[in-house]
């Protein structure tokens, strides 16, 4: 039974070349089953690299990464990835994009494709092509495609970073609704501190390069959370704390 438990232990990532770059240095974290965890940190600290390592898209230099006790040795259907760029196949329809992953595994289930498209509010767009969709709609397709493999873990690398503010808020609400229904484990990377607090059960604050976990903050605000929560004094205090942690790298 997949529960989506992520364990990262003493992971180091060093990029090669004549002048090797130490991107991550003995980083450890745990993400609990069904948790919505968010990573924030300064630019270049290795947030995206960490997600790629967990997805099995890059190789770590040392340390261990496991999902549900199984060592990550490459990409797997137990982990779905959503990127900032939509990475849809332009020659495939919306439905064909969502069905692509399951079909590669020998699964042909049109009813499931329809269900996932309805889950992300695109039930009437199955026959459209990516070029006919807005940015927010393309990202909805990307989320549906990731869900179609029924992964235990959903890894999201700044998926709403390229969207305008109104669309971004709509996508945040959509994601929280999908997460509540699916009970997946979500590990989400963002530069936006308000987005992190609005979405997360816990926020992992990373240090500057080489990346390590500087602090883990538990977000206790009741769900569902609305955008006006950003005006709450406790929300503002948490935002200030995170900003202060990030500012340590600017002052170093």
C-alpha positions as CSV (number, residue, x, y, z in Angstrom):
1,X,0.0,0.0,0.0
2,X,1.5,3.3,-1.1
3,X,1.4,6.0,1.6
4,X,3.8,8.6,0.2
5,X,6.3,8.7,3.1
6,X,9.5,10.5,1.9
7,X,12.8,10.1,3.7
8,X,15.9,12.1,2.7
9,X,19.1,11.4,4.7
10,X,22.4,13.3,4.5
11,X,22.0,14.0,0.8
12,X,24.9,15.8,-0.9
13,X,24.8,16.9,-4.5
14,X,27.9,18.1,-6.2
15,X,28.0,19.1,-9.9
16,X,31.1,18.1,-11.7
17,X,33.4,20.0,-14.0
18,X,36.8,21.6,-13.4
19,X,35.3,23.7,-10.6
20,X,32.7,21.5,-8.8
21,X,29.7,23.2,-7.3
22,X,28.4,21.9,-4.0
23,X,24.6,22.4,-4.4
24,X,23.3,20.4,-1.4
25,X,25.3,19.5,1.6
26,X,24.2,16.6,3.9
27,X,20.6,17.6,3.7
28,X,17.9,15.6,5.6
29,X,14.2,15.9,5.8
30,X,11.1,13.7,6.3
31,X,7.7,14.3,4.6
32,X,4.8,12.4,6.2
33,X,2.2,10.5,4.3
34,X,-0.6,12.7,2.9
35,X,1.2,15.8,4.1
36,X,1.3,19.1,2.1
37,X,5.0,20.2,2.6
38,X,6.4,23.3,1.0
39,X,10.1,24.2,0.4
40,X,11.2,27.9,0.3
41,X,14.7,29.2,0.0
42,X,16.9,31.8,-1.7
43,X,17.6,31.5,-5.4
44,X,20.2,28.9,-6.3
45,X,19.9,27.0,-2.9
46,X,19.0,23.7,-4.6
47,X,15.3,23.6,-4.1
48,X,14.5,22.3,-7.6
49,X,17.6,20.0,-7.5
50,X,16.2,18.4,-4.4
51,X,12.9,17.7,-6.1
52,X,14.7,16.3,-9.1
53,X,16.6,13.9,-6.9
54,X,13.5,12.7,-5.2
55,X,11.8,12.3,-8.6
56,X,14.8,10.2,-9.7
57,X,15.6,12.6,-12.6
58,X,19.1,13.4,-11.2
59,X,21.6,11.3,-9.3
60,X,22.7,12.4,-5.9
61,X,26.4,12.4,-5.0
62,X,25.9,10.7,-1.6
63,X,23.2,10.0,0.9
64,X,19.9,8.2,0.7
65,X,16.4,9.0,-0.6
66,X,13.5,6.6,-0.1
67,X,9.7,6.7,-0.7
68,X,7.7,4.3,1.4
69,X,10.9,2.6,2.4
70,X,12.1,1.9,-1.2
71,X,15.3,3.5,-2.3
72,X,14.9,6.0,-5.2
73,X,17.0,4.7,-8.1
74,X,15.3,6.5,-10.9
75,X,11.9,7.8,-12.0
76,X,8.9,5.8,-11.0
77,X,5.1,5.8,-11.2
78,X,4.9,6.3,-7.4
79,X,6.2,9.9,-7.9
80,X,4.4,12.4,-10.2
81,X,6.2,15.6,-11.2
82,X,4.7,19.0,-12.2
83,X,7.1,21.6,-13.6
84,X,6.8,25.4,-13.9
85,X,6.8,25.0,-17.7
86,X,3.8,22.9,-18.8
87,X,5.8,20.2,-20.7
88,X,2.7,19.1,-22.5
89,X,3.0,17.3,-25.9
90,X,1.6,19.8,-28.3
91,X,0.7,17.2,-30.9
92,X,-1.6,15.3,-28.4
93,X,-5.0,16.4,-27.3
94,X,-5.7,17.2,-23.6
95,X,-7.1,13.7,-23.0
96,X,-4.2,12.1,-24.9
97,X,-1.7,14.0,-22.7
98,X,-3.4,12.8,-19.5
99,X,-3.6,9.2,-20.8
100,X,0.1,9.1,-22.0
101,X,1.7,7.9,-18.7
102,X,-0.8,5.1,-18.0
103,X,-0.7,3.9,-21.6
104,X,3.1,3.6,-21.4
105,X,2.5,1.3,-18.5
106,X,0.0,-0.7,-20.5
107,X,-3.1,0.9,-18.9
108,X,-5.9,2.2,-21.1
109,X,-8.7,3.7,-19.0
110,X,-10.6,6.5,-20.7
111,X,-13.0,6.7,-17.8
112,X,-10.1,7.5,-15.4
113,X,-8.8,10.2,-17.8
114,X,-12.3,11.8,-17.9
115,X,-12.4,11.6,-14.1
116,X,-9.1,13.4,-13.7
117,X,-10.0,16.1,-16.2
118,X,-13.2,16.7,-14.3
119,X,-11.3,16.8,-11.1
120,X,-9.2,19.8,-12.4
121,X,-12.2,21.5,-14.0
122,X,-11.4,20.6,-17.7
123,X,-14.1,18.0,-18.4
124,X,-15.2,19.8,-21.5
125,X,-11.7,20.2,-23.0
126,X,-10.7,16.6,-23.6
127,X,-10.4,17.1,-27.4
128,X,-8.6,20.4,-27.3
129,X,-4.9,20.8,-28.0
130,X,-2.4,22.7,-25.7
131,X,-2.2,25.6,-28.1
132,X,-5.9,26.2,-27.6
133,X,-5.5,26.6,-23.8
134,X,-4.6,29.4,-21.4
135,X,-1.5,29.1,-19.1
136,X,-3.7,28.2,-16.1
137,X,-5.6,25.5,-18.2
138,X,-2.3,24.0,-19.4
139,X,-1.1,23.7,-15.8
140,X,-4.4,22.0,-14.9
141,X,-3.7,19.5,-17.6
142,X,-0.2,18.9,-16.2
143,X,-1.7,18.3,-12.8
144,X,-4.2,15.8,-14.2
145,X,-1.5,14.1,-16.1
146,X,0.6,13.7,-13.0
147,X,-2.4,12.3,-11.1
148,X,-3.3,9.9,-13.8
149,X,-0.5,7.5,-12.8
150,X,-2.0,7.5,-9.3
151,X,1.3,8.4,-7.6
152,X,1.8,8.3,-3.9
153,X,3.8,11.6,-4.1
154,X,3.2,14.7,-6.1
155,X,6.3,16.8,-6.6
156,X,5.7,20.3,-7.8
157,X,8.4,22.7,-8.9
158,X,7.0,26.3,-8.7
159,X,4.0,25.2,-10.8
160,X,2.2,28.5,-10.5
161,X,5.3,30.8,-10.9
162,X,4.4,31.9,-14.4
163,X,0.8,32.7,-13.8
164,X,-0.9,36.0,-13.1
165,X,-2.0,36.7,-9.5
166,X,-5.7,35.9,-10.1
167,X,-5.0,32.7,-11.9
168,X,-2.4,31.7,-9.3
169,X,-5.0,32.0,-6.5
170,X,-7.5,30.0,-8.5
171,X,-4.9,27.3,-9.0
172,X,-4.0,27.2,-5.4
173,X,-7.6,26.6,-4.5
174,X,-7.8,23.9,-7.1
175,X,-4.7,22.2,-5.9
176,X,-5.9,22.2,-2.3
177,X,-9.2,20.7,-3.4
178,X,-7.5,18.0,-5.4
179,X,-5.1,17.2,-2.6
180,X,-8.0,17.0,-0.1
181,X,-9.8,14.5,-2.3
182,X,-6.8,12.4,-3.4
183,X,-4.9,12.4,-0.1
184,X,-1.6,12.4,-1.9
185,X,1.7,13.5,-0.3
186,X,2.7,16.8,-1.9
187,X,6.1,18.4,-1.9
188,X,5.9,21.9,-3.4
189,X,8.6,24.4,-4.2
190,X,7.9,28.1,-4.3
191,X,9.6,31.5,-4.0
192,X,6.4,33.0,-2.7
193,X,6.3,33.0,1.1
194,X,2.5,33.8,1.2
195,X,1.8,30.9,-1.1
196,X,3.9,28.6,1.1
197,X,2.0,29.5,4.3
198,X,-1.4,29.3,2.6
199,X,-0.8,25.9,1.2
200,X,1.5,24.1,3.7
201,X,1.1,21.8,6.7
202,X,4.8,22.5,7.2
203,X,7.3,24.8,5.6
204,X,10.9,23.8,5.1
205,X,13.2,26.8,4.9
206,X,16.4,26.2,3.1
207,X,19.7,28.0,3.5
208,X,21.7,29.4,0.7
209,X,24.1,27.2,-1.3
210,X,25.1,24.7,-0.3
211,X,21.5,24.0,0.5
212,X,20.5,22.6,3.9
213,X,17.3,22.7,5.9
214,X,17.6,25.8,8.1
215,X,14.3,25.5,9.9
216,X,10.9,23.6,9.7
217,X,7.8,25.6,10.6
218,X,4.4,24.0,11.3
219,X,1.5,25.9,9.9
220,X,-1.4,25.6,12.3
221,X,-4.0,27.7,10.5
222,X,-7.3,25.8,10.1
223,X,-8.4,24.6,6.6
224,X,-9.9,25.7,4.3
225,X,-7.7,28.8,4.2
226,X,-8.7,31.9,2.2
227,X,-6.6,34.7,0.7
228,X,-7.6,37.2,3.4
229,X,-5.7,35.0,5.9
230,X,-2.6,37.0,4.7
231,X,-4.0,39.9,6.9
232,X,-4.1,37.8,10.1
233,X,-1.4,39.0,12.6
234,X,-0.2,35.4,13.1
235,X,0.2,34.9,9.4
236,X,2.1,38.1,9.1
237,X,4.3,37.0,12.0
238,X,5.1,33.7,10.3
239,X,5.9,35.5,7.1
240,X,8.3,37.8,8.9
241,X,10.0,34.9,10.5
242,X,10.5,33.2,7.1
243,X,11.7,36.4,5.6
244,X,14.2,36.8,8.5
245,X,15.5,33.3,7.9
246,X,16.0,34.0,4.2
247,X,17.6,37.4,4.9
248,X,20.4,35.6,6.9
249,X,21.9,34.6,3.5
250,X,21.7,38.1,2.2
251,X,23.6,39.4,5.2
252,X,26.2,36.7,5.2
